[in-house]
Amino acid sequence: MAQGKVRYAVVGGGEISQGAFMPGIAASDNSEMTALVTGDPKKAEVLGKRYNLKVYGYDDYETLLNSGEIDAVYVATPNFRHCQDTVPALEAGIHVLLEKPMATSIEDCQAMIEAAERGNAKLMIAYRLHHEPGTLEMIQYMREGTIGAPRTFSSQLTQDLNEKNHRALHGYWAGPVPDMGAYPINAVRHLFGAEPVEVSAMSDNTPGRDYTCDDSVTVSLRFPGGRLAQFFVSYATSGHNHFSVVGERGALLARPSYMFGPGVSIDYDLSVDGETTAHSPGAVEQFGGQTDYFSHCILHDLAPEADGMEGLRDVRILDAIERALTTGQPQSLDPLEYRHRIRPDQVRRLTPVEPPEVVSVETISGN
């Protein structure tokens, strides 16, 4: 590692890379960017100069992986490309920070986990909220039983998505459930400290909208112990995000619950026995924080918390939701024991970084 820093290549120059990861990495002391992989000439020129990066096309990806110029890659290509962009890196011994959802099939998740073992490389799924202070505070309150045994979880995560956006044009696995549903799915698993055993779902489409996927979906999850959860995601409404957990003695309400940015604090109200306290941990650099954590794991040879199995556990639920929508019937999930892996020392309180102007997205095959 160069001067104690992990050298990253960014694979995919889309909005999340440009607007969050690439500026955010500057907040970390143990991470730096040295390369970019993109198929867009405009991005290659502008971003290469902006961050002083060596730029590669997708046809030259193998050359980059064997160049000795990088230690890790951040993969933020469209969901259907995750496996093909991750497996070669892991097999080459290059560590991978992979955007969520992990993949578009359980088989692809398993292929990546096996590739990490073959290449003796670390694979971490980019659950940035696993390093955000407000989120981990709420998980800790739930573990301590502060609001009593949880009974129900409810969440809404919505946006008004341009119909020409690539997420609107590639069916279910690019659509609102994998794209946004991964957030409430991951949240409720850790707030309940349990894995669901049954999934049901309903969807509909907004008149006048032209997506290749159902634009609005509601999902219900059944957990052991009589616990129920539901969430709603949509590409065709105003932007909104929150979640609430109601327990036997009180409740949690987080709003906003999933967002990021220089002015975004994951605030929440904690109600216990009729008394409510407001909590505002403040904004942190979420993308820089998760990268700092992953680099720490690489530098000290530690297993990252949000490993491939964490990503697989969410994808198996996304897969069941697709089956529920297709069949119109509830889908059972094999029982799984919850893994108590999230720890308070995962929190990173880095100063937020102002994002630069995003270079227009002209291609969707890889960006």
Secondary structure per residue as TSV (DSSP state, phi and psi in degrees):
chain	resnum	aa	ss	phi	psi
A	1	M	-	360.0	135.0
A	2	A	B	-73.9	114.4
A	3	Q	T	53.1	38.9
A	4	G	T	72.9	15.8
A	5	K	B	-115.8	142.5
A	6	V	E	-83.6	128.6
A	7	R	E	-93.8	120.9
A	8	Y	E	-107.9	144.4
A	9	A	E	-107.6	137.8
A	10	V	E	-93.6	122.6
A	11	V	E	-105.8	104.8
A	12	G	-	105.8	119.1
A	13	G	-	-104.8	36.7
A	14	G	S	-75.9	-170.0
A	15	E	H	-62.7	-40.4
A	16	I	H	-69.2	-36.2
A	17	S	I	-65.7	-50.7
A	18	Q	I	-68.7	-42.8
A	19	G	I	-87.9	-9.7
A	20	A	I	-136.7	-60.5
A	21	F	I	-68.0	-50.0
A	22	M	H	-63.3	-44.1
A	23	P	H	-73.5	-34.4
A	24	G	H	-67.9	-28.0
A	25	I	G	-63.4	-22.1
A	26	A	G	-65.2	-20.5
A	27	A	G	-76.9	-13.0
A	28	S	-	-95.3	140.3
A	29	D	S	-87.0	-12.7
A	30	N	S	-114.5	14.8
A	31	S	E	-139.8	148.0
A	32	E	E	-152.6	156.6
A	33	M	E	-98.5	139.4
A	34	T	E	-128.0	-14.1
A	35	A	E	-151.5	159.6
A	36	L	E	-136.1	138.2
A	37	V	E	-114.0	120.2
A	38	T	-	-153.1	152.8
A	39	G	S	-102.8	8.5
A	40	D	-	-106.7	113.9
A	41	P	H	-59.3	-36.8
A	42	K	H	-64.8	-44.6
A	43	K	H	-64.8	-40.6
A	44	A	H	-56.3	-44.5
A	45	E	H	-70.6	-52.4
A	46	V	H	-69.5	-48.9
A	47	L	H	-72.5	-34.5
A	48	G	H	-60.1	-42.6
A	49	K	H	-73.1	-39.9
A	50	R	H	-59.9	-41.2
A	51	Y	H	-113.3	8.1
A	52	N	T	55.8	53.5
A	53	L	-	-107.7	149.6
A	54	K	E	-83.3	129.9
A	55	V	E	-107.6	135.1
A	56	Y	E	-123.3	148.8
A	57	G	-	-87.5	168.9
A	58	Y	G	-64.8	-28.4
A	59	D	G	-68.3	-19.6
A	60	D	G	-103.4	13.6
A	61	Y	H	-60.2	-43.9
A	62	E	H	-62.0	-37.3
A	63	T	H	-61.1	-44.1
A	64	L	H	-60.4	-45.5
A	65	L	H	-62.7	-25.9
A	66	N	T	-105.7	11.8
A	67	S	S	-81.9	-20.0
A	68	G	S	78.0	6.4
A	69	E	S	-90.4	-11.9
A	70	I	-	-137.1	157.7
A	71	D	S	-111.4	-24.3
A	72	A	E	-150.9	161.6
A	73	V	E	-127.2	146.6
A	74	Y	E	-105.9	114.0
A	75	V	E	-100.7	116.0
A	76	A	-	-135.1	41.7
A	77	T	S	-83.6	169.9
A	78	P	-	-54.1	151.7
A	79	N	G	-51.3	-40.0
A	80	F	G	-68.3	-14.4
A	81	R	G	-96.0	-6.5
A	82	H	H	-55.7	-46.4
A	83	C	H	-65.6	-46.6
A	84	Q	H	-68.1	-23.0
A	85	D	H	-92.5	-15.7
A	86	T	H	-98.1	-44.3
A	87	V	H	-58.0	-47.4
A	88	P	H	-60.8	-36.5
A	89	A	H	-65.0	-49.0
A	90	L	H	-61.6	-41.7
A	91	E	H	-66.1	-25.2
A	92	A	T	-85.8	3.7
A	93	G	T	81.8	15.3
A	94	I	-	-95.4	127.9
A	95	H	E	-70.3	150.1
A	96	V	E	-129.7	125.1
A	97	L	E	-103.3	112.0
A	98	L	E	-113.8	129.4
A	99	E	-	-65.8	154.9
A	100	K	S	-92.1	157.0
A	101	P	S	-64.7	154.7
A	102	M	-	-57.0	-41.3
A	103	A	-	-162.5	-177.6
A	104	T	S	-106.6	11.0
A	105	S	S	-160.6	155.5
A	106	I	H	-63.8	-37.3
A	107	E	H	-62.0	-40.3
A	108	D	H	-66.7	-37.5
A	109	C	H	-60.2	-47.5
A	110	Q	H	-62.7	-37.0
A	111	A	H	-63.5	-38.7
A	112	M	H	-70.5	-40.4
A	113	I	H	-61.1	-42.8
A	114	E	H	-67.6	-36.1
A	115	A	H	-65.3	-37.5
A	116	A	H	-62.9	-38.9
A	117	E	H	-67.6	-42.9
A	118	R	H	-63.6	-41.4
A	119	G	H	-89.4	-0.2
A	120	N	T	52.0	43.8
A	121	A	-	-119.6	157.4
A	122	K	-	-92.4	137.8
A	123	L	E	-121.4	122.2
A	124	M	E	-127.9	134.9
A	125	I	E	-89.6	138.9
A	126	A	-	-80.7	65.1
A	127	Y	-	-85.6	80.9
A	128	R	G	-58.9	-29.5
A	129	L	G	-71.5	-11.5
A	130	H	G	-70.7	-5.4
A	131	H	G	-124.2	10.9
A	132	E	-	-96.8	130.7
A	133	P	H	-61.2	-43.5
A	134	G	H	-62.7	-41.4
A	135	T	H	-62.5	-46.0
A	136	L	H	-70.0	-30.0
A	137	E	H	-62.4	-44.5
A	138	M	H	-65.4	-40.2
A	139	I	H	-61.5	-40.4
A	140	Q	H	-65.5	-42.5
A	141	Y	H	-58.2	-41.1
A	142	M	H	-66.4	-40.1
A	143	R	H	-63.6	-34.1
A	144	E	T	-81.4	-5.1
A	145	G	T	73.6	27.5
A	146	T	T	-60.3	-37.8
A	147	I	T	-102.9	16.2
A	148	G	-	78.7	-175.4
A	149	A	S	-62.5	128.3
A	150	P	E	-69.7	140.9
A	151	R	E	-113.4	-36.3
A	152	T	E	-150.7	151.1
A	153	F	E	-128.7	138.9
A	154	S	E	-140.3	141.1
A	155	S	E	-152.2	149.0
A	156	Q	E	-130.3	133.7
A	157	L	E	-141.0	111.0
A	158	T	E	-137.9	161.4
A	159	Q	E	-158.3	166.2
A	160	D	E	-106.5	97.7
A	161	L	-	-96.0	131.5
A	162	N	-	-58.0	133.5
A	163	E	T	-65.7	-15.2
A	164	K	T	-92.2	-5.2
A	165	N	S	-63.5	141.8
A	166	H	G	-60.1	-26.3
A	167	R	G	-68.4	-19.3
A	168	A	G	-92.2	-2.1
A	169	L	S	-118.8	5.7
A	170	H	S	-131.5	35.0
A	171	G	-	73.0	-163.6
A	172	Y	G	-55.8	-46.6
A	173	W	G	-75.6	-6.4
A	174	A	G	-106.1	-6.4
A	175	G	S	-84.1	-166.8
A	176	P	H	-66.5	-28.2
A	177	V	I	-70.6	-56.3
A	178	P	I	-65.5	-37.4
A	179	D	I	-66.6	-49.4
A	180	M	I	-110.6	-30.4
A	181	G	I	-64.1	-22.1
A	182	A	H	-58.5	-28.4
A	183	Y	H	-70.0	-57.3
A	184	P	H	-64.7	-32.9
A	185	I	H	-60.5	-49.4
A	186	N	H	-66.3	-38.3
A	187	A	H	-62.9	-49.5
A	188	V	H	-68.0	-34.2
A	189	R	H	-57.7	-43.3
A	190	H	H	-84.4	-28.9
A	191	L	H	-71.1	-39.5
A	192	F	H	-78.9	-22.5
A	193	G	T	62.9	43.0
A	194	A	S	-158.2	165.9
A	195	E	-	-112.7	140.4
A	196	P	-	-69.6	157.4
A	197	V	S	-119.1	-7.1
A	198	E	E	-155.9	145.8
A	199	V	E	-131.9	138.4
A	200	S	E	-136.8	158.8
A	201	A	E	-157.9	151.5
A	202	M	E	-134.6	149.9
A	203	S	E	-141.6	162.3
A	204	D	E	-156.8	169.9
A	205	N	-	-122.9	145.9
A	206	T	-	-83.5	127.3
A	207	P	T	-56.4	135.1
A	208	G	T	90.4	-9.1
A	209	R	-	-98.0	144.4
A	210	D	-	-125.3	79.6
A	211	Y	-	-106.8	159.8
A	212	T	S	-92.7	7.3
A	213	C	S	-132.2	162.3
A	214	D	-	-63.9	126.9
A	215	D	S	-84.9	-16.1
A	216	S	E	-137.1	127.7
A	217	V	E	-138.8	136.8
A	218	T	E	-115.9	136.8
A	219	V	E	-127.5	138.9
A	220	S	E	-118.8	138.9
A	221	L	E	-125.0	135.0
A	222	R	E	-106.2	129.5
A	223	F	E	-112.4	159.3
A	224	P	T	-60.1	156.4
A	225	G	T	79.1	20.9
A	226	G	T	73.3	25.1
A	227	R	E	-98.8	136.8
A	228	L	E	-124.7	146.9
A	229	A	E	-138.8	150.3
A	230	Q	E	-147.3	148.7
A	231	F	E	-146.1	157.4
A	232	F	E	-126.9	131.4
A	233	V	E	-127.8	147.9
A	234	S	E	-156.3	145.9
A	235	Y	S	-97.5	1.4
A	236	A	E	-127.6	33.0
A	237	T	E	-136.1	177.6
A	238	S	E	-66.4	157.6
A	239	G	E	-72.5	130.9
A	240	H	E	-157.2	143.5
A	241	N	E	-154.1	131.5
A	242	H	E	-161.7	163.5
A	243	F	E	-144.5	157.5
A	244	S	E	-138.4	147.0
A	245	V	E	-126.4	127.9
A	246	V	E	-111.2	126.0
A	247	G	E	-116.7	-176.2
A	248	E	S	-71.2	-22.4
A	249	R	S	-115.3	-12.1
A	250	G	E	-178.0	-156.9
A	251	A	E	-155.4	158.8
A	252	L	E	-117.5	137.8
A	253	L	E	-134.3	116.9
A	254	A	E	-109.8	128.9
A	255	R	S	-159.7	113.0
A	256	P	S	-74.2	156.5
A	257	S	-	-113.1	-20.5
A	258	Y	S	-129.8	-5.0
A	259	M	-	-85.0	173.3
A	260	F	-	-143.8	166.0
A	261	G	S	141.2	164.3
A	262	P	T	-57.3	-30.4
A	263	G	T	-107.2	12.5
A	264	V	-	-100.1	118.5
A	265	S	-	-111.5	133.9
A	266	I	-	-80.3	90.1
A	267	D	-	-89.8	152.0
A	268	Y	E	-152.1	152.8
A	269	D	E	-104.7	134.6
A	270	L	E	-115.6	116.3
A	271	S	E	-111.3	125.9
A	272	V	E	-135.7	123.1
A	273	D	T	51.7	41.3
A	274	G	T	87.1	-3.8
A	275	E	E	-112.3	133.9
A	276	T	E	-116.0	133.4
A	277	T	E	-120.7	140.4
A	278	A	E	-96.4	138.2
A	279	H	E	-126.7	130.1
A	280	S	-	-135.1	91.6
A	281	P	-	-66.6	-18.9
A	282	G	-	95.0	159.1
A	283	A	-	-74.0	142.4
A	284	V	-	-133.0	163.1
A	285	E	-	-79.9	97.5
A	286	Q	H	-71.7	-40.7
A	287	F	H	-73.5	-41.8
A	288	G	H	-63.1	-34.8
A	289	G	H	-66.2	-45.6
A	290	Q	H	-67.8	-34.2
A	291	T	H	-67.9	-41.4
A	292	D	H	-58.7	-42.5
A	293	Y	H	-64.4	-46.3
A	294	F	H	-63.7	-41.7
A	295	S	H	-63.0	-38.0
A	296	H	H	-59.5	-42.6
A	297	C	H	-62.8	-41.0
A	298	I	H	-65.4	-48.6
A	299	L	H	-66.1	-28.7
A	300	H	T	-111.2	11.3
A	301	D	T	52.8	53.3
A	302	L	-	-110.5	149.9
A	303	A	-	-78.4	122.5
A	304	P	-	-66.2	145.2
A	305	E	S	-62.3	-52.3
A	306	A	S	-83.6	71.8
A	307	D	-	-83.9	-170.5
A	308	G	H	-62.5	-33.7
A	309	M	H	-66.3	-32.3
A	310	E	H	-64.3	-43.9
A	311	G	H	-64.3	-40.9
A	312	L	H	-61.9	-37.6
A	313	R	H	-63.9	-33.0
A	314	D	H	-77.4	-39.4
A	315	V	H	-65.1	-35.4
A	316	R	H	-64.5	-30.4
A	317	I	H	-74.5	-42.5
A	318	L	H	-59.7	-38.7
A	319	D	H	-64.1	-41.1
A	320	A	H	-67.5	-35.0
A	321	I	H	-64.3	-42.1
A	322	E	H	-59.0	-43.4
A	323	R	H	-64.4	-38.6
A	324	A	H	-64.7	-40.1
A	325	L	H	-68.1	-38.0
A	326	T	H	-70.1	-42.2
A	327	T	H	-92.9	-21.4
A	328	G	S	74.1	13.6
A	329	Q	S	-122.2	147.9
A	330	P	-	-58.6	147.9
A	331	Q	E	-120.4	128.2
A	332	S	E	-80.4	148.3
A	333	L	-	-118.3	140.5
A	334	D	-	-61.3	136.2
A	335	P	-	-59.9	137.9
A	336	L	-	-131.9	140.7
A	337	E	-	-78.1	132.3
A	338	Y	-	-68.1	143.0
A	339	R	-	-102.8	117.8
A	340	H	-	-84.7	78.6
A	341	R	-	-108.4	-26.1
A	342	I	-	-67.1	130.4
A	343	R	-	-126.6	149.5
A	344	P	G	-58.3	-28.6
A	345	D	G	-75.2	1.0
A	346	Q	G	-78.2	-15.8
A	347	V	-	-63.0	136.7
A	348	R	-	-125.8	125.3
A	349	R	-	-110.5	61.5
A	350	L	-	-85.0	149.0
A	351	T	-	-68.4	129.9
A	352	P	-	-60.0	146.6
A	353	V	-	-108.4	134.9
A	354	E	-	-72.3	126.6
A	355	P	-	-74.9	145.6
A	356	P	-	-82.4	179.5
A	357	E	-	-66.3	136.5
A	358	V	-	-85.4	131.6
A	359	V	-	-72.6	134.9
A	360	S	-	-56.4	143.9
A	361	V	-	-89.4	115.9
A	362	E	-	-109.1	-17.9
A	363	T	-	-127.9	154.7
A	364	I	-	-121.4	-4.9
A	365	S	S	-67.3	-34.9
A	366	G	-	-151.3	-32.4
A	367	N	-	63.5	360.0
